[in-house]
């Protein structure tokens, strides 16, 4: 969405998908619509390493605060376990969400946080009957966890950018996105699916966004 509140691109996914994975597609769609993308303003879900690199390669400023849980860098089985920012938990490829989290780190790094390991535990009863358990769950194990390491000094450049006045001023525009989401849902019925399936939701989204954009364009013309 532009700062004038015109929606330029959208993707529709199932609920467990990671928001940040859609950033590249949204930028490409916006560019195809002849929008010159200079800044990307979003929440922490968009601050993962791939998005930071993508923005830098395309000379785009990424206004999204780093979140330690989405910037773990190279994780083992990163294609099997994905982070859900809203729940602050990981979801496995079967769609099951972890049920608790623990944090450990060496005592000598108590201040700088280096070497911190976050462990996410899953419901082992579900793992026992999971169709993807081969190579993931060890038969007879009483627990199933997925661990990630937090790197204290990663994304240093972006951390410095976060402290700039430019970043802080642009971040103030983010409320417009939530306001637009509210408008779509509360005034135009996009809080409830009118039909089943992802295709139905995509069609409903396209029509809803078209109507909202037309209203906004007429308002701006006035």
C-alpha positions in Angstrom: 0.0 0.0 0.0 1.2 3.5 -0.8 1.3 6.2 1.9 -1.8 7.7 0.2 -3.5 4.4 1.2 -3.9 2.9 -2.3 -3.4 -0.9 -2.2 -1.0 -1.8 -4.9 -0.6 -5.6 -4.4 -1.9 -8.4 -2.3 -1.3 -12.1 -1.8 -3.7 -14.5 -0.1 -2.4 -17.5 1.8 -3.6 -20.0 4.4 -3.4 -18.8 8.0 -0.2 -20.6 9.1 2.0 -19.1 6.3 4.7 -16.6 7.3 3.9 -13.0 6.3 7.5 -12.1 5.6 7.8 -14.8 2.8 5.4 -12.7 0.7 7.5 -9.5 0.6 9.3 -10.2 -2.7 6.0 -11.1 -4.5 4.3 -8.0 -3.2 7.2 -5.8 -4.4 7.2 -7.5 -7.8 3.5 -7.1 -8.2 3.7 -3.5 -7.2 6.5 -2.9 -9.7 4.4 -4.5 -12.4 1.7 -2.0 -11.6 4.3 0.8 -12.2 4.8 1.7 -8.6 8.3 2.8 -7.8 9.1 1.1 -4.5 11.5 3.2 -2.4 10.6 2.1 1.1 9.0 -1.0 2.6 7.2 -0.3 5.9 6.1 -3.4 7.9 6.3 -5.2 11.2 9.0 -7.5 12.4 7.8 -10.4 10.3 9.4 -8.7 7.3 12.9 -8.3 8.8 14.3 -11.7 8.1 17.7 -11.9 6.5 16.4 -12.8 3.0 14.2 -9.7 2.9 17.0 -7.4 4.2 19.3 -8.7 1.4 16.5 -8.4 -1.2 15.8 -4.8 -0.2 19.5 -3.9 -0.3 20.0 -5.5 -3.7 17.1 -3.4 -5.1 18.1 -0.2 -3.4 15.0 -0.2 -1.2 14.9 0.9 2.5 13.4 -1.7 4.7 11.5 -0.1 7.6 10.9 -3.2 9.7 12.4 -3.7 13.2 14.5 -6.7 13.7 13.0 -9.5 15.7 15.4 -12.0 17.2 13.0 -14.8 16.4 12.9 -14.2 12.7 16.6 -13.3 12.2 18.2 -16.6 13.3 20.1 -16.8 10.0 20.9 -20.2 8.8 18.8 -22.7 10.7 18.7 -26.5 10.4 15.5 -27.7 8.7 14.5 -24.1 8.0 12.3 -25.5 5.2 10.4 -27.7 7.7 9.9 -25.3 10.6 8.6 -21.8 10.1 8.3 -19.0 12.7 4.8 -17.5 13.4 5.3 -14.0 14.7 1.8 -13.6 16.2 2.1 -16.7 18.4 5.9 -16.3 18.9 6.1 -20.0 18.2 7.3 -22.4 15.4 5.1 -24.4 13.1 6.2 -27.7 11.6 5.5 -28.9 8.1 2.4 -30.8 9.4 0.9 -27.5 10.6 1.3 -28.2 14.3 2.4 -25.3 16.5 4.9 -25.6 19.3 3.3 -25.5 22.8 6.1 -24.0 24.9 9.5 -22.3 24.6 12.7 -22.3 26.8 15.9 -20.2 26.6 19.4 -21.1 27.6 22.8 -19.5 27.2 26.3 -19.8 28.7 26.8 -17.9 31.9 29.8 -16.0 30.5 27.5 -14.4 27.9 24.8 -13.3 30.3 25.3 -9.7 29.3 25.8 -9.8 25.5 23.4 -12.7 24.9 25.8 -14.6 22.6 25.3 -18.3 22.4 21.6 -18.1 23.4 19.6 -21.1 22.3 15.8 -21.0 22.1 14.1 -24.4 22.2 10.5 -24.8 21.0 8.7 -27.9 22.2 5.9 -29.8 20.4 3.0 -32.0 21.5 4.7 -35.4 21.3 1.4 -37.2 21.1 0.8 -35.5 17.7 4.4 -36.3 16.6 3.8 -40.1 17.3 1.0 -40.2 14.6 2.4 -37.5 12.3 2.7 -38.6 8.6 6.0 -36.6 8.5 7.6 -38.2 11.6 10.3 -40.1 9.7 13.5 -38.3 10.2 11.8 -35.8 12.5 10.5 -37.7 15.5 12.5 -40.6 17.1 10.3 -43.5 18.1 9.9 -43.7 21.9 11.1 -40.2 22.6 9.2 -38.4 25.4 9.8 -34.9 23.9 10.1 -33.3 20.5 11.8 -29.9 20.3 13.3 -27.6 17.7 16.2 -25.3 18.6 17.5 -22.1 17.1 20.7 -20.1 18.0 20.5 -16.4 18.4 23.5 -14.5 17.0 24.2 -11.3 18.9 26.0 -9.4 16.2 24.1 -10.4 13.1 22.3 -7.7 11.1 24.5 -5.0 12.6 23.9 -2.7 9.7 20.2 -2.9 10.0 20.3 -2.4 13.7 22.2 0.8 13.1 19.6 1.9 10.5 16.8 1.2 13.1 18.2 4.0 15.3 18.2 6.6 12.5 15.7 9.5 12.4 14.7 8.4 8.9 13.7 4.9 10.1 11.8 6.3 13.1 9.9 8.9 11.1 8.9 6.4 8.4 7.8 3.8 11.0 5.1 6.3 12.0 3.3 5.6 8.7 2.7 1.9 9.6 -0.6 2.6 11.4 -2.1 3.2 8.0 -1.7 -0.4 7.1 -3.6 -1.6 10.2 -6.3 1.1 9.6 -6.7 -0.2 6.0 -7.0 -3.8 7.3 -9.7 -2.7 9.7 -11.6 -0.9 6.8 -11.5 -4.0 4.7 -12.9 -6.2 7.5 -15.3 -3.9 9.3 -16.8 -1.9 6.5 -16.5 -4.4 3.6 -17.0 -7.8 5.1 -13.5 -9.2 4.6 -13.5 -10.5 8.1 -15.5 -13.5 7.1 -15.0 -15.7 4.0 -18.1 -15.6 1.6 -17.1 -19.0 0.1 -14.8 -21.9 0.9 -11.3 -22.4 -0.4 -8.3 -20.2 -1.1 -9.5 -19.3 -4.6 -12.8 -18.0 -3.2 -10.9 -15.9 -0.7 -8.7 -14.5 -3.5 -11.7 -13.5 -5.5 -13.3 -11.9 -2.5 -10.1 -10.1 -1.7 -9.8 -8.8 -5.3 -13.3 -7.4 -5.3 -13.0 -5.9 -1.8 -9.7 -4.2 -2.6 -11.0 -2.9 -5.9 -14.0 -1.3 -4.1 -11.8 0.2 -1.3 -9.3 1.6 -3.8 -12.0 3.2 -5.9 -13.4 4.9 -2.8 -9.9 6.2 -1.9 -9.2 7.4 -5.4 -12.4 9.4 -5.6 -11.6 10.9 -2.2 -8.1 11.9 -3.3 -9.6 13.4 -6.5 -12.0 15.5 -4.4 
